[in-house]
């Protein structure tokens, strides 16, 4: 089963690519360090609510939309695991 940190990592990276932003560009816009974005994208760090808000804003998403994408990915993964 997929962990929350893995789902967040996938959603973050996918949306960053959609916005055509590098980790460095996203980090700069959010006032964060590039290594922090990298750690989030690898599921190695848990984000703060402030960083989630800034990241979603600079990915042109409402925080609720960003979280909805994470929840959807977790649900899809759970359904796939249940089908096995």
N, C-alpha and C positions, 0 to 999 in steps of 0.2 A: 504494500500500500504506500502511496506517495505521501510524504510528509509535507506539512505546511511550508516549511522553508524551501523545499524543492519546488512546490507550486509557485511560490512567490518568485523564486529565481527564474523560472520559465516565463512567467507573465512579465516580469521586469525586462528581461532580455528581449523578448518578442516585441514589446511596445517600444523599447529603445531603438530597435532596428527599424520599426515602422516609422518612427520619427527621424530616422537617419542621423542619430546622435551617437557619438563615441562615448565610452565611459567617462572620459575626461570632460567632454562637453556637458554631459548631463550633470556630473559632479559639480562643475563650475557653476552652472545655472542654479543648482540647489544649495550651494554653499557647503558642499560636502567634499570629502577626499575621494579621489579616484579609486583608491584601494578599498574604501568602504563599499562603493558600488560593485567592485569586483567580488568582494566577499559575499555581498547579497546575491549576486548572480550565480555564485557557486554554492549557495545554501549554507555558507559557513558563518553567517552573522545574522542576528535577529534585529530587525529595524525598530527604531523608535517611532512613535506616532508622528512626531514632528518630521522625521525624515520621510516617512511614507506620504505625508501630506505634500511635502515639497516635491518629491519624486513624481507623484501622480499629477501634480499641477504642471510640471515641466514636460510631462508626457501627454499633455492636453487631455487629461482625464480627471473627472471628479474622483475623490478618494473612494466614494461608494462604488463607482464603476470599476476601479482598479481591484477593490476587494471582491466585487462580484465575479470578475474574471478568475481570480484565484479560487473562489468557491466553486465555480463551474468546472474548472480543471480538476479539482479534488473530487467532485461528484462524478465526473466522467471516468476518472481513474478508478474510483470505488466500484462503479457499475461494471467496468471492464474486468475488475478482479472478481466480482460476484459471478460473472458469466463463465469463469474458468472452472 
